[in-house]
Amino acid sequence: MEKSDNKNCCDHAAVFGSEEMLKPSPVDTIPQHGTRPEIAYQMVKDETFAQTQPRLNLATFVTTYMDPFATKLMNEAIAINYIDETEYPRVAVMNAKCINIVANLWNSPEQNKWKTGALAIGSSEACMLGGVAAWLRWKERRMAQGKPTDKPNFIISTGYQVVWEKFADLWQIEMRTVPLSLEKPTLDPQEVIKRCDENTICVVPIQGVTWTGLNDDVEALDKALDEYNARTHHDIPIHVDAASGGFILPFLYPEKRWDFRLKWVLSISTSGHKYGLVYPGLGWVVWKDKKYLPGKMSFSVNYLGADITQVGLNFSRPAAQILGQYYQFIRLGYEGYKQVQHNSMEIARYLHQEIGKMTPFVNYCQEVVNPLFIWFMCRTYSKTAKWTLYDLQDKLKQSGWMVPAYTMPKDIEEMVVMRIVVRQGFSRDMADMLLDDMRAAIADLEKLEHPTPSRLAMERNEHHCNKMFTHTGCRKK
């Protein structure tokens, strides 16, 4: 049979009856010949088949559910490059509208028609932009005063997200950290002040700490900095890393002062693809006023009928997420966002309560302030247990759940905790299924006759563990 005949035969074969399904997928080199789209689709799809389903992944903060219309809208815009503003001017306008909406959620005092902010690919880029702006403002001020600019620093708790370590390394800025502890689980303003000096470019409180789910007290920090700045004339500002809390606080705690209502908060960043309810990757950063965004970071266009500022670390970026964010703002409205976030909080509180009742566990904090929380194994139970939280993570993974176990930051790194992040798309029924699977997993682990490898490793580090456990006994109510 001629090759063309073979090809015609293959074209009409079922996907799983094709020759390609007998061959391994490419690893090192591009295949010599292409294949039919339905076969290529199935091969790629099959590679991810055995993974945890996104909505059962309670480790990630990233949005894993959007309604069909949002998904359709974003898919239709997948080919649009946001940076091509001359081609897609309405997308640029939509982006500016989103910045306005986010800025006003954070009580921006800026009077300009278009608020000063920027699109980012996730909160990491948004944090970078906020940090760079603070650094450049500090540098310009120091140069104007004829002072050296070679030793900048910023201050943050040890509960920082890894982007801040990257920021410090890439821009050669010293990162001064304030340790967290069980007694002081959030950023201590007085410890911040001890670390401030004339080279401090900013202080970074976090709203929705990745490690714990807690919020730093920005209002107390603002007050402490106001007194310090008045005494020293250093003018140290605040950049709020609100990757998670930026879309929680305005809806669930609108009266809480953490945003631009505070004197020294000059910039805020958030993640649109977390509790902004948009698929990744999307972030936003907003400045209190245009004067706080250094000119060398931005350029403006006026062909849209008004000046719109463009800022970013990279050039090309997807436009689909902008459409997704604007769609969610229109589709849900303030009340819709409030209800979604409220439901996530209520389910998180329910899980927090039920897990706190389980004999092996102690909740890290008694209050849930964001839809995520952590817990650890209590001292009395751990003394005789033959398993650790790492073993529970593995058991839950067998049921399709991803519930991470990890060690805490520096100074309390001996403590192993587990975390649950509740997002849109996670229902009360799913919470009950998780709890049932947890109870079953614990029952199996309690039947073990011999310690697991992770338990043996912990026992080898027993001295450090005992030191930690003197502060982490069972606190059941």
N, C-alpha and C positions, 0 to 999 in steps of 0.2 A: 504493500500500500504506500502511495506517495506521502511525503511529509505533510502536504496540504490536506490530504485526506485524514491523516492522523490528527492534525490540528482541528479539522471540522468535527471529528469524532469527540475529541477532548472538549471542544466548546459546548457540546451538548451533554456531556457527562455530568452527573451529580457532583456536588462539591466533594463529598467524602468518597466518591468513587474515582477521583482524579489522581493522576500520577504524583502531583505535588504533595498529596497527603501521605505518600510513602517516603518522602525525603525529609531530612532534618531542616529546620529553619536556618537561614544564613547566620553565620557568626562572625566571620572574618572578612568576607568579600561579598560584593554585590552580586546577585545571581546573573548568569550570562544572558538569560532570557526572562522576560516578564511573564506575568500570569494574569488570569482573569480577575477582575476586581472582587467578585464574591469569594474567590479562593483566598486572595490576599487578606481580605477582611476577616475571614474565618481563622486564618493562621495567626493573625495578630490578636484577635479576640481570644483564641484558645490559650495564648501565652499568659493571659491575665485571669483565666477562668478560676484557678484554684486560690486566688487571693481573697482576703477578707472583703466582703461587700462594703462599699463606701459608707452606707448608713449604719453598719455595725462597727465602724471604726470610731471608737470613743477616745482615741489618742489624738486625732487631728482636730484642729480648731477650724479647719477650712470647710466652707459650704459644700455639702454633698447632695443637696436637693434644691431644685428650682422647678417651678411649675412648667407644664409643657409649652405654654406661650412664651415664657422667658427663654427656655431652651431653644425654641424655634427662632426667636428673634436673634439670639446670639449666634446660632449656627448660620443664619443668613448673612451675618456681618463678619464671618470668620476671615474673609479675604481682605477686609479693610484695614489699612495701616493708618493709625490715628495721626501720625505725624504729617501725612499728606493733607494738610489743611486747605490747600488751594483746590484739591480734588473733592474733599469732603468737608466743606466749611460748616455744615450743620452739625457734624459730629463735634467739632471744636466748640460750637455754641452749647451743645448738650453737655459737654465736659464742664464748661464754665457754669452752667446751671447747677450741675451736681456739686461743684465746689461751693457755690452760693448756699445751697441747701445744707451741706455739711457744716459750713462756717456758722450759719445761723442756728443750727442745732447746738453748737458750742458757744452761743451767745457772743458772736463776733461784734465788736463795736465799730468796725470799719464802715465808713459812709459811702465808699465808692460803689458804683453799680455792680461791678464785678469784684468779688472778694479776692484777696490775694492767697492763692493756694496752688497746688500742683497735683496732677495725676501721677501715680507711681505703680510699679508692678509689684504689688504687695507692700506690707508695712515696713519691710526691711529697707527698701529704697526710700520710702517716706521718712523713716528714721534718719537715714543717711542725709537726706536733704535738710531736715531740721537741724541736725548736728553740724553740717557744713555751714549753714547760714549763721549759726551761733558762733562758730569758729571765725568766720570771715568778719563778722561784726566786731568781735573782740580784737582781731588782728588790726582792723582799720583804726579802731579806737586807740590801741597801743601805739601804732605807728604815728598817729597824729600827736600823741603825747611824747614821742621820741623815746619810747621804751622798747625793750627787746620783746620779740614774739616767738622765741624758740622753745618755750616750755609750757604750752597750753595743757590744760587738764579739764576733765569733766567728772561729775560725781553721780553715782548710781548705786543701787543696792546690788548685792551678790545674786539677787533674783533676776538679773538682766537676761534678755534674749540675746542669742549669739551675735546678732547684727551689731551690737554695740562693741563687742570685742573686735569684729572686723573693722568697724569705724575707727577704733583706736589704733589698730595696726596699720590700716591703709593711709590714714592721714597723720600718723605719728603723733597722736594726742594721748597723754597719760589718762588712763581710766582709774579713778580712785573709787574704791568700792566700800560700801557700808555693809558689814556682815548682818545677816539675818539670824535670828535665834527663835527658840520657842517662846521666850519671854518678849522678844521684839520681832514679830513675824513680818513687819513691813518696814519701810524706810524711816529711820529715826531722824527727824529734822535737826536735833541737837548734834547728832553725830555727823550730819552733813556740814553744819556750820564749822565744826572742828577741822574739816578737810578743805574748807574754802580758802582761797587766797587771791591775789591780784591776777593770777594766771588761769583762774577758773572760767571757762567759756560758758558753762551752763550746768544746771542740775537737772537730772532726768528722773522724775517720779514715774511710776508705772500704774496704769489702771487696768487691772486684770493680769496679775503676775503669772507668767506661764507655769512656774513651778507649783504655785499654791492656789491661784484663783483669787487672791486678795487684792485690795486696792491700797496704794500708798496714800497717805493723808496730804493731798496737795495744798489744801487750805492752811494747814498748820505749817507746812514747808514755806508757803508764800509769806506767812506772818514772820517766821524766823528769818527769812531772807530779807524782808523789808527792814527789820531792825538791824541786821548785819550790814546791808547796803547803806543805810543811813549813817551808820557809825564809821564805815570804811570808805565810802564813795566808790565802791567797786562795780556796782550795777550788774550783779550776776543774775541772769534771767533763768526761767524755767522752760524746758521743752518737755511736754507731757507725751510719753509713749502710751497711747491709748489703743493699742492694736486690737484688743478685745473690748475694753470698756467704753471706747468712743461711740459705739452703737448700742451700748447697754444703758449707760448712765442717763442720756437725754430722755429716754423713754420710761425707765423704771424709777429713776431718782432725779427728776428734773429740778428739784429744789437744792440738790447738792452742789456746792461751789467747788469746782475742780478745774474749770475751763477759763475762757477769756474774761470772765467776771473778776478774776484775780489779777492783781496788779502786775506781777512778774511773769505770768504765763504769756509768752510771746509766740509760741508755736505749739501745735498739736498734730500728732500723726495717728492714723488708724489703718485698719485693714478692711477694705470693702469686701474681701472674700472670706471674712470670718462672720462676725455678727452683722455685717452690712448685707449679708444674705445673697452674695453673688459668687458664681463659680470663679476659681483662681485664674490669673493672678491680678489683683487689684488693690491699690492702696491710695490713701489721700493724705496730704499734709496741708495745713492752713496756717498762715501767719496772722497775727493780731492786726497788722496794718502793713501796707505796702512798704513803708520805711524800714521794716524789719527784715525784708528780703533783699540782700545785697544785689546791687545792679549787675555785677559780673556773673551772677547765677541765672539770670533771666534774660529773655528777649520778648518783645511785644509785637503783636500784629494789630493793625487797625482796619483791615479790609472787611471786618464783620460788623462795622458800624460803631465799634467801641474798642478800646485797647484791651486785649486779652493777653495775660502774661503766661508764658510757657517756660516751665522749669523741668529738668530731668537729668538723670545721670546717663541715660542711654537715649538713642534717637528713635528708631522704629519701635513701635509697641502696638498691641492689639487694640482695636476700637470696640470689639464685641462686648468687653466687660463694662465699658461706659454705657452702652445701650442697656445692658443688663441692670446696672445700678439705677439708671433713670427710670427704667421700667418698674423696678421694685418700689421706687419712691412714688410713682403714679399709682401702681397697682395696690400697694398696701396702705399708703398714706401714714400719717402719724399714728392713728389708732391701730392700724394693721400691724405696724412694727411693734407697737407697745404690746399687742396681744401675743404676737409670736415670741417676743423676748420674755413676756410674763409666763407663757406656757413652758418655755425652756427652763426658766428659773424654778417653777413649781415642780417640774419633774426632777430637776437637780436636787431640790430640797427633799423630795420624797426619797430619792436614792440615798441621799446623805443620811436621812433618818433611819432607813432600813438597814443600811450597811453599818451604821453606828450601833445598831442593836445586835449585830452578829458577835458572838463571843470572842473571836480572835482579834477584832479590830477596834481601833480608836480613831475618831475623826480628828484631823489636824486642828481644825477650828470648829467652834460650835455654830458659827453663823456662815451662811452661804450668801455671798454678795455679788457673785457672777455665776453663770450657769456651769460652773466647774468646781471641783473640790478634790481634796486628797485625803488619804487615810493611811495608817500604818498598823503594824502588828503590836499589840500591847505586851508589856513586859512579862506579866504572869503567864500568858499563853505561850509566848515565844520561848520561855525557858524549857518547855518540854516538847515543843513542836518539832516535827521532823521535816518540815517544809518551810519555804519562804514565799514572799509575794511574787518572786520570779517564777516559781512553780505554778502559782495560781494564774499568772499571766499565760503560761504555756497551756494550762488546762482550758482556760476560756478560749484561747485561740483555736483549739480543737472543735469548739462549737461555733466558730465563725466570728467571735468577738475579738476586738483589739483593745485591751485595757492595759496601758503601760505601767510597768514597775520601774522605778529609777531611784538613784540616790539624790539627795538634796544638795544645794550649793555648798561652796566652801564654808568651813567652820561647823557645818552640821551634815557633812557629806557621808557620815556613817549611817545616817537614817535612810532607810529604804521605804518608799511610799508608793501608792498606786493612785492614779488620777482618772477621773471620768469627766469628759467634756460633753455637755448636752447641747445639741444644735437643732435647728429647724429640721423636721423630718423624723425626730425621735419621739415616739409616743409613749403614753403610760403603759400600754400593752407590751411594748418593746422593753420598757424598764422592768416590768414584771418577769418577762422571759429572761432578761439578764440576771435578775436576782435569783430566779430558780436555778439557772445554770451555775451561778456562783455557789449556791448552797450545795448543789450536787458535787461540784468540783471540790469544795472544802471537805465534804463527807468522804470522798475518795482519798484525798490527801491525808485525812486523819486515820485512815486504815493502814498507812505505810508502816512497815516494820523497821525500816532502816532510813536514816537521813538521806535526803537528796543531795546531789553534788553542790547545789547552791547553799544548802543548809550547812554542809561540811565546810564550805568556803567561809561562811559567816562565822562558824565556830572558831576557825583559825584566826579570825579577827575579833575574837570574843572580848578582848580587853577594851577595844574601842567601842564595841557594841554595848558592853555593860556601862561604859562611861556615858554613852548616849541614853541608854534606857533608864538611868537614874533620874532623867528628866522627862521620861515618856511612859510613865506607868498608865494603867487603865484609868480612864476618867469617865466611866459609865455613869449615866444618870438614872 
